[in-house]
Amino acid sequence: MKSAHRVSAGRFAAWAAMGLALALSACALRVPMESSADGTSVAEAPDDDETPAPDTAPDTPPDHALQASAWALATQVDGTPPAWVHQRFGKRRPTRYAPQAHEGRPAVHALSEAGNSTLRLPLAPVRDVSAMRLAFSWFVPALNEAADLRDDDIDDAVVRVVLTFDGDRSRLSTRDHLLSELSQLITGLPLPYATLMYVWDNRYPVGTVIPNPHTQRIRQLVIESGPDGLNRWRDHERDIEADFRAAFGEAPGRLTALGVMTDANNTGQTVNAWYGPVSLRPALAAQR
């Protein structure tokens, strides 16, 4: 018997691409969850007509334009060239990411007109994040007042910075193993062992940890809340290990990718924001 609960295939694609959460698109293609004999929900394969479309978006600058931009070249990640990938999800409208200077610094502009896609930077795995700091900035003109990160149907965010981690996959639940297989089927990437997202939220206070409704391996950490700080650059430097422990209650594994994501596909709104260059560097260097 099919469960009343249905899971978004497009959402799992987003998770795999970013880590991402990111389970971020309730209006995406749906994959029913079928109950097995032991009561575990099992994902059915998508129908043939639900196969994701080719990775194209004619209104979006090509990836090579991003790679050559001042924003990408200003990204500082030890040992990793600025090979950003625009990850689109099936036939859905993507967010448009365009490099452009904004308010005195190199940036990438994200415009989502009820769209959803991510910019992802794969990394040579960073084994010891305890000694690393993540620095980034964002410029947000307005929040999406229609969104609610705790509501699966409207869990959009104007800005997200996303980190994905490796770990002991034997510890994953049966459900998470199934989600990972589905993610591999849709995107060619397994569900990351853990995904941590930094968000600016319109409802919940700073420090709130919001688990994903479908898997415990994705957590969102609110680092800005409400309208204070809108329409100016907001700079952040984060202790990755401390934030991971606060969100997951355990030590982080190897850091495997980072990315940014702006989406409004669930609420159907138009939102935009700018992201400044991202820096991942040793803690001592960050303090200089």
Phi, psi and omega per residue, in radians:
M1 nan 2.372 3.139
K2 -1.354 2.373 3.093
S3 -1.238 2.724 3.073
A4 -1.254 -0.309 -3.130
H5 -1.493 2.304 3.125
R6 -2.148 2.552 -3.031
V7 -2.032 2.437 -3.088
S8 -1.390 2.053 3.070
A9 -1.129 -0.685 3.111
G10 -1.101 -0.612 3.130
R11 -1.120 -0.732 3.141
F12 -1.176 -0.549 3.068
A13 -1.082 -0.729 3.131
A14 -1.108 -0.724 3.121
W15 -1.012 -0.851 -3.053
A16 -1.130 -0.689 -3.098
A17 -1.207 -0.695 -3.086
M18 -1.886 -0.549 -3.030
G19 2.279 -0.860 2.638
L20 0.130 2.296 -2.844
A21 -1.329 0.690 0.154
L22 0.718 1.746 3.132
A23 -0.780 1.241 -2.859
L24 -2.078 0.450 -3.131
S25 -2.664 1.646 -3.102
A26 -1.207 -0.375 -3.132
C27 -1.575 0.149 -3.141
A28 -1.365 3.140 3.089
L29 -1.045 2.538 -3.064
R30 -1.911 2.464 3.033
V31 -2.107 2.099 -3.100
P32 -1.193 2.628 3.068
M33 -1.802 2.128 -3.094
E34 -1.828 2.371 -3.093
S35 -1.394 2.248 3.083
S36 -1.478 3.135 -3.085
A37 -1.097 -0.545 -3.125
D38 -1.575 0.115 3.088
G39 1.593 -0.032 3.130
T40 -1.329 2.389 3.091
S41 -1.337 2.232 -3.096
V42 -2.050 2.270 -3.114
A43 -1.357 2.266 3.017
E44 -1.412 2.702 3.073
A45 -1.212 2.572 3.114
P46 -1.130 2.620 3.052
D47 -1.147 2.805 -3.118
D48 -1.025 -0.622 -3.103
D49 -1.392 0.023 3.081
E50 -1.814 0.176 3.125
T51 -1.137 2.295 -3.124
P52 -0.993 2.522 3.116
A53 -1.310 2.906 3.084
P54 -0.994 2.682 -3.079
D55 -1.335 1.348 -3.112
T56 -2.330 2.629 3.064
A57 -2.794 1.643 -2.996
P58 -1.076 -0.379 -3.110
D59 -1.608 0.097 -3.075
T60 -1.912 2.331 3.123
P61 -0.988 2.480 3.129
P62 -1.129 2.775 -3.082
D63 -1.015 -0.611 -3.094
H64 -1.135 -0.478 3.075
A65 -1.174 -0.631 3.074
L66 -1.180 -0.758 -3.089
Q67 -1.058 -0.616 -3.083
A68 -1.552 0.011 -3.060
S69 -1.341 2.742 3.085
A70 -1.069 -0.583 3.110
W71 -1.088 -0.884 -3.128
A72 -1.131 -0.732 -3.107
L73 -1.187 -0.398 3.105
A74 -1.471 -0.159 3.073
T75 -1.144 2.273 -3.088
Q76 -2.049 1.728 3.091
V77 -2.292 1.979 -3.035
D78 -0.953 2.181 3.027
G79 1.361 0.063 -3.107
T80 -2.152 2.104 3.071
P81 -1.221 2.762 -3.084
P82 -1.328 1.243 -3.085
A83 -1.744 1.172 3.132
W84 -1.222 2.460 3.130
V85 -2.092 2.250 3.036
H86 -1.490 1.876 -3.102
Q87 -1.652 1.966 3.103
R88 -1.773 2.772 -3.006
F89 -2.117 1.661 3.043
G90 1.077 -2.421 -3.041
K91 -1.546 -0.001 -3.074
R92 -1.305 2.688 3.115
R93 -1.112 2.223 3.134
P94 -1.458 2.757 2.863
T95 -1.206 2.510 3.122
R96 -1.683 2.101 3.112
Y97 -1.921 2.079 -3.092
A98 -2.290 2.183 3.108
P99 -1.198 2.321 3.081
Q100 -2.890 2.564 3.058
A101 -1.248 2.538 3.120
H102 -2.580 2.181 3.081
E103 0.863 0.790 2.973
G104 1.564 0.121 3.101
R105 -2.527 2.683 3.063
P106 -1.117 2.493 -3.039
A107 -2.700 2.947 2.924
V108 -2.108 2.259 -3.131
H109 -1.603 2.253 3.103
A110 -1.908 2.133 3.104
L111 -2.163 2.025 3.112
S112 -1.979 2.006 3.033
E113 -1.841 1.402 -3.014
A114 1.001 0.639 -3.083
G115 -2.006 3.096 -3.071
N116 -2.799 1.999 2.969
S117 -2.855 3.022 -3.037
T118 -2.344 2.783 2.871
L119 -1.860 2.227 -3.022
R120 -2.232 2.388 3.102
L121 -2.091 1.751 3.063
P122 -1.125 2.535 -3.092
L123 -2.124 2.625 2.824
A124 -1.132 2.144 -2.973
P125 -0.863 2.248 3.111
V126 -1.617 1.941 -2.995
R127 -1.267 -0.719 -3.027
D128 -2.045 1.588 -3.141
V129 -1.420 -0.105 3.131
S130 -1.096 -0.436 -3.125
A131 -1.746 0.162 -3.048
M132 -1.942 2.649 3.032
R133 -2.213 2.483 3.088
L134 -1.869 2.180 3.104
A135 -2.065 2.362 3.113
F136 -2.742 2.959 3.106
S137 -2.530 2.728 3.050
W138 -2.540 2.710 -3.137
F139 -2.246 2.007 -3.041
V140 -2.075 2.067 3.095
P141 -1.265 -0.655 -3.095
A142 -2.770 2.602 3.075
L143 -1.533 2.884 3.101
N144 -1.649 1.703 -3.056
E145 -1.208 -0.259 3.127
A146 -1.454 -0.174 -3.038
A147 -1.548 2.673 3.044
D148 -2.593 1.954 -3.056
L149 -1.179 -0.254 3.080
R150 -1.603 -0.096 -3.138
D151 -1.866 2.004 -3.037
D152 -1.039 -0.420 -3.093
D153 -1.471 -0.314 -3.075
I154 -2.399 0.606 -3.037
D155 -1.534 1.065 3.070
D156 -1.627 2.822 3.072
A157 -2.553 2.421 -3.139
V158 -1.213 -0.636 3.092
V159 -2.422 2.446 2.999
R160 -2.511 2.434 2.910
V161 -2.035 2.227 -2.901
V162 -2.120 2.359 3.061
L163 -2.112 2.380 3.064
T164 -2.050 2.578 -3.013
F165 -2.301 2.585 2.970
D166 -1.511 2.964 3.130
G167 3.123 -3.022 -3.134
D168 -1.346 1.707 -3.041
R169 -1.227 -0.245 3.058
S170 -1.173 -0.276 3.121
R171 -1.487 -0.149 3.136
L172 -1.144 2.539 3.080
S173 -1.235 2.883 3.079
T174 -0.989 -0.736 3.133
R175 -1.073 -0.773 -3.108
D176 -1.192 -0.587 3.035
H177 -1.074 -0.725 3.134
L178 -1.154 -0.722 3.101
L179 -1.112 -0.647 3.132
S180 -1.141 -0.702 3.102
E181 -1.134 -0.679 3.105
L182 -1.137 -0.736 3.102
S183 -1.056 -0.753 3.113
Q184 -1.069 -0.694 -3.138
L185 -1.116 -0.715 -3.027
I186 -1.440 -0.730 -2.985
T187 -1.992 -0.229 -3.028
G188 1.463 0.024 3.124
L189 -2.153 2.374 3.075
P190 -1.276 2.797 3.008
L191 -1.080 2.219 3.111
P192 -1.019 2.671 3.113
Y193 -1.017 -0.688 3.105
A194 -2.647 2.526 3.106
T195 -2.292 2.209 3.097
L196 -2.017 2.218 -3.129
M197 -2.091 2.292 2.995
Y198 -1.624 2.265 -3.081
V199 -2.339 2.703 2.945
W200 -1.854 2.056 -2.985
D201 -1.982 2.707 3.140
N202 -1.669 -0.107 -3.033
R203 -2.164 -0.785 -2.921
Y204 -1.746 2.565 -3.038
P205 -1.259 2.803 3.079
V206 -0.992 2.387 -3.126
G207 1.698 -0.196 3.118
T208 -1.180 2.318 3.033
V209 -1.841 2.163 -3.075
I210 -2.003 1.892 3.101
P211 -1.251 2.677 3.035
N212 -1.289 2.468 -3.089
P213 -1.190 -0.299 -3.058
H214 -1.846 -0.336 -3.122
T215 -2.672 2.481 3.089
Q216 -1.388 -0.041 -3.085
R217 -1.572 0.103 3.074
I218 -2.240 2.153 -3.137
R219 -2.302 2.464 3.069
Q220 -1.915 2.321 -3.128
L221 -1.983 2.070 -3.139
V222 -1.361 2.076 3.130
I223 -1.987 -0.178 2.961
E224 -2.495 2.561 -3.075
S225 -2.520 2.392 3.065
G226 1.384 -3.111 -2.971
P227 -1.392 -0.245 3.131
D228 -1.044 2.239 3.124
G229 1.737 -0.058 3.105
L230 -1.139 2.680 3.063
N231 1.101 0.556 2.944
R232 -2.739 2.753 3.109
W233 -1.130 2.350 3.084
R234 -2.082 2.071 -3.092
D235 -1.745 2.424 -3.128
H236 -2.324 2.476 2.950
E237 -2.279 2.177 -2.984
R238 -2.101 2.458 2.990
D239 -1.478 1.823 -2.997
I240 -1.065 -0.820 -3.103
E241 -1.083 -0.797 -3.117
A242 -1.087 -0.718 3.141
D243 -1.186 -0.683 3.121
F244 -1.122 -0.767 3.116
R245 -1.100 -0.682 3.121
A246 -1.122 -0.623 -3.088
A247 -1.456 -0.681 -3.000
F248 -1.954 -0.279 -3.137
G249 1.282 0.410 3.128
E250 -2.663 2.953 3.120
A251 -1.321 2.552 3.126
P252 -1.328 2.677 2.975
G253 -1.569 -2.711 -3.124
R254 -1.237 2.405 3.055
L255 -1.392 2.198 -3.026
T256 -1.966 -0.364 -3.137
A257 -2.885 2.770 2.975
L258 -2.381 2.860 -3.121
G259 -2.962 3.097 3.075
V260 -2.283 2.640 -3.114
M261 -2.662 2.294 3.018
T262 -2.176 2.212 -3.105
D263 -2.509 2.637 3.107
A264 -2.590 0.389 -3.063
N265 -1.220 -0.524 -3.117
N266 -1.320 -0.684 -3.114
T267 -1.555 -0.277 -3.130
G268 1.269 0.350 -3.106
Q269 -1.604 2.994 2.970
T270 -1.938 2.134 -3.128
V271 -2.350 2.757 3.073
N272 -2.641 2.761 3.141
A273 -2.849 2.900 3.043
W274 -2.080 2.486 3.036
Y275 -1.979 2.288 3.024
G276 -1.437 3.083 3.116
P277 -1.020 2.623 -3.135
V278 -1.832 2.475 3.132
S279 -2.301 2.282 3.042
L280 -2.176 1.987 -3.024
R281 -2.633 2.842 3.115
P282 -1.003 2.614 -3.062
A283 -1.039 -0.691 -3.111
L284 -1.121 -0.694 3.117
A285 -1.170 -0.611 -3.119
A286 -1.183 -0.439 -3.082
Q287 -1.476 -0.191 -3.090
R288 -1.277 nan nan
